[in-house]
Amino acid sequence: MIYAASIWVIPLIIAITFHEAAHGYVARYFGDNTAWQFGRVTLNPFKHIDPVGTVLLPALLFVAQSPFLFGYAKPVPVDFRALRNPRRDMVWVAAAGPGMNIALAIIAALSFHVVNYVPDPVGRWLAENLKNALVINVFLAIFNLLPLPPLDGGRIAVGLLPDKLAMPLARLERYGLPLLIGVLFILPILGAQIGINLSVVSRFIAGATYAVIRVILALTGNM
């Protein structure tokens, strides 16, 4: 149990911490010091941990023997009005989180090459951590790039789309979480009751995650 927890919890906490810290670093670079003032421009995981999203949810998934662990941290506070160019810089701030996760996934894949030089059983433990780090980081990147506020992909879309499309999308932010719950959980349950597979978004995330992992493995010489 402790071994299994260690190979999932460590890469999950690193993925979430670096994701949120990246938002804070990039926001400060573009002129918003809000995250800095709240002590969130840091790689200290305790500054980003959310009791439910970082501890309780992953623990429940682990106990339920879920095929993957998922969690989230406290969102980094960003005042987009304080950015030097709010519309453009919002895109960079939002993209920083998924971008950091892809970078961590690439680092994990590159690190596979050193596993053979580490003696067992540490080598096996390290390999499991790196494998899970690759999966978790790519999954978090793909999930957060879904074009629905308040996810990062939604904010990127709002920053890039013309006003006629960006404004209605931005107004969806208050309904973003209920919509995600509906699409990811409630809709598939309803579909199962009538014999139709409505897990469209889940299948897209899984397929995109698998495709990106294969590309990273190929680029890092692991295939």
Legacy VTK file of the C-alpha trace (Angstrom):
# vtk DataFile Version 3.0
C-alpha trace
ASCII
DATASET POLYDATA
POINTS 223 float
0.000 0.000 0.000
2.756 2.479 0.957
4.799 1.537 -2.121
1.790 1.936 -4.436
0.947 5.308 -2.871
4.535 6.552 -3.242
4.693 5.877 -6.983
1.479 7.818 -7.595
1.367 10.557 -4.953
4.879 11.917 -5.546
4.485 12.520 -9.307
0.939 13.841 -8.772
2.015 16.437 -6.193
4.958 17.510 -8.363
2.716 17.817 -11.430
0.100 19.905 -9.626
2.626 22.092 -7.784
4.670 22.931 -10.874
1.484 23.541 -12.889
0.178 26.146 -10.457
3.582 27.716 -9.821
4.029 28.177 -13.578
0.841 30.253 -13.715
2.172 32.452 -10.922
5.640 32.886 -12.425
4.302 33.843 -15.848
1.650 36.185 -14.399
4.349 38.011 -12.447
6.544 38.199 -15.548
3.707 39.940 -17.404
3.011 42.432 -14.614
0.556 40.859 -12.149
1.986 40.447 -8.641
-1.179 38.989 -7.075
0.163 35.435 -6.855
3.478 36.752 -5.510
1.710 38.704 -2.761
-0.179 35.562 -1.727
3.030 33.523 -1.619
1.998 31.362 -4.571
4.990 32.020 -6.826
6.844 29.102 -5.287
7.591 25.411 -5.801
6.715 24.697 -2.165
3.838 22.174 -2.531
2.306 23.155 0.824
1.487 26.581 -0.626
-0.597 24.991 -3.379
-2.214 21.997 -1.654
-6.003 21.926 -1.554
-7.305 19.585 1.188
-9.987 18.152 -1.093
-8.384 18.285 -4.534
-4.804 17.403 -3.591
-5.393 15.020 -0.673
-8.943 13.656 -0.359
-9.821 13.133 -4.031
-6.578 11.301 -4.992
-6.844 9.229 -1.782
-10.401 8.152 -2.622
-9.391 7.257 -6.171
-6.439 5.285 -4.828
-8.549 3.350 -2.319
-11.121 2.689 -5.056
-8.273 1.259 -7.176
-8.894 3.757 -9.951
-6.691 3.129 -13.029
-5.326 6.665 -12.632
-5.051 9.331 -9.963
-6.391 12.807 -10.527
-6.349 15.890 -8.382
-6.059 19.632 -8.355
-4.477 22.390 -6.300
-5.732 25.732 -5.085
-6.004 27.934 -8.175
-3.297 30.589 -8.357
-4.919 34.047 -7.999
-4.410 36.127 -11.133
-5.737 39.643 -11.742
-5.859 39.683 -15.526
-6.554 43.448 -15.484
-3.102 43.974 -13.952
-1.346 42.321 -16.895
0.381 44.688 -19.285
-1.669 43.401 -22.224
-4.602 41.556 -20.574
-5.997 39.836 -23.682
-2.651 38.596 -24.997
-0.945 37.930 -21.671
-3.933 35.946 -20.365
-3.152 33.379 -23.062
0.455 33.020 -21.887
-0.545 32.771 -18.220
-3.155 30.108 -18.974
-0.839 28.146 -21.275
1.948 28.105 -18.680
0.312 25.355 -16.601
-0.234 22.780 -19.375
3.097 23.799 -20.902
4.844 23.004 -17.631
3.115 19.613 -17.474
4.306 18.737 -20.992
7.837 19.812 -20.026
7.701 17.573 -16.933
6.427 14.682 -19.073
9.369 15.115 -21.466
11.819 15.227 -18.540
10.279 12.025 -17.146
10.592 10.303 -20.527
14.213 11.399 -20.920
14.927 10.120 -17.410
13.937 6.589 -18.449
17.429 6.327 -19.954
19.091 6.492 -16.532
16.929 3.846 -14.855
19.172 0.983 -16.013
22.081 2.576 -14.179
20.220 2.598 -10.851
20.404 -0.632 -8.797
17.247 -2.531 -7.861
14.913 -2.117 -6.042
15.405 1.654 -6.315
15.518 1.335 -10.090
12.087 -0.306 -10.249
10.619 2.320 -7.909
12.135 5.114 -9.993
10.823 3.587 -13.228
7.298 3.383 -11.817
7.469 7.003 -10.652
8.689 8.171 -14.053
6.019 6.173 -15.893
3.280 7.630 -13.700
4.780 11.123 -13.989
4.591 10.822 -17.778
0.941 9.729 -17.717
-0.205 12.180 -15.034
1.449 15.211 -16.613
0.166 14.521 -20.118
-3.313 13.803 -18.759
-3.352 17.059 -16.759
-2.158 19.025 -19.777
-4.825 17.573 -22.090
-7.597 17.912 -19.520
-6.726 21.537 -18.728
-6.607 22.417 -22.420
-10.290 21.615 -22.895
-11.778 24.868 -24.270
-14.094 25.562 -21.344
-13.513 28.255 -18.707
-12.280 28.156 -15.987
-9.934 25.521 -17.439
-6.747 26.867 -19.014
-7.942 25.916 -22.493
-11.054 28.018 -22.007
-9.013 31.068 -21.051
-6.680 30.503 -24.003
-9.708 30.350 -26.308
-11.153 33.541 -24.819
-7.857 35.311 -25.455
-7.539 34.105 -29.049
-11.117 34.157 -30.360
-12.790 37.278 -31.771
-15.018 39.172 -29.340
-18.265 37.794 -30.765
-17.166 34.296 -29.773
-14.908 35.122 -26.818
-17.497 36.999 -24.742
-20.173 34.248 -24.688
-17.457 31.694 -23.887
-16.116 33.849 -21.044
-19.621 34.074 -19.545
-19.665 30.281 -19.259
-16.956 30.392 -16.579
-19.448 30.418 -13.701
-21.025 27.263 -15.118
-17.764 25.578 -16.091
-17.492 23.152 -13.177
-21.130 21.947 -13.351
-20.771 21.513 -17.119
-17.619 19.427 -16.663
-19.278 17.238 -14.046
-22.258 16.785 -16.342
-20.219 15.888 -19.408
-17.661 13.687 -17.645
-19.876 11.862 -15.138
-23.627 12.438 -15.367
-23.970 12.138 -19.160
-22.103 8.792 -19.355
-24.246 7.409 -16.500
-27.428 8.450 -18.290
-26.095 6.974 -21.523
-25.384 3.664 -19.813
-29.012 3.505 -18.708
-30.222 3.667 -22.303
-27.429 1.604 -23.799
-25.536 4.450 -25.493
-21.896 5.305 -24.859
-21.895 9.030 -24.128
-18.363 9.174 -22.706
-17.288 11.293 -25.667
-15.131 13.772 -23.755
-13.520 11.064 -21.616
-12.673 9.034 -24.714
-11.216 12.129 -26.379
-9.029 12.886 -23.338
-7.859 9.266 -23.141
-7.123 9.097 -26.882
-5.301 12.441 -26.933
-3.303 11.497 -23.820
-2.235 8.212 -25.397
-1.263 9.941 -28.667
0.819 12.634 -26.934
2.564 10.033 -24.760
3.532 8.058 -27.874
4.933 11.213 -29.509
6.964 12.079 -26.389
8.301 8.525 -26.119
9.292 8.571 -29.781
10.991 11.970 -29.543
12.936 10.934 -26.430
14.176 7.681 -27.965
12.000 5.337 -25.925
10.284 3.599 -28.852
LINES 1 224
223 0 1 2 3 4 5 6 7 8 9 10 11 12 13 14 15 16 17 18 19 20 21 22 23 24 25 26 27 28 29 30 31 32 33 34 35 36 37 38 39 40 41 42 43 44 45 46 47 48 49 50 51 52 53 54 55 56 57 58 59 60 61 62 63 64 65 66 67 68 69 70 71 72 73 74 75 76 77 78 79 80 81 82 83 84 85 86 87 88 89 90 91 92 93 94 95 96 97 98 99 100 101 102 103 104 105 106 107 108 109 110 111 112 113 114 115 116 117 118 119 120 121 122 123 124 125 126 127 128 129 130 131 132 133 134 135 136 137 138 139 140 141 142 143 144 145 146 147 148 149 150 151 152 153 154 155 156 157 158 159 160 161 162 163 164 165 166 167 168 169 170 171 172 173 174 175 176 177 178 179 180 181 182 183 184 185 186 187 188 189 190 191 192 193 194 195 196 197 198 199 200 201 202 203 204 205 206 207 208 209 210 211 212 213 214 215 216 217 218 219 220 221 222
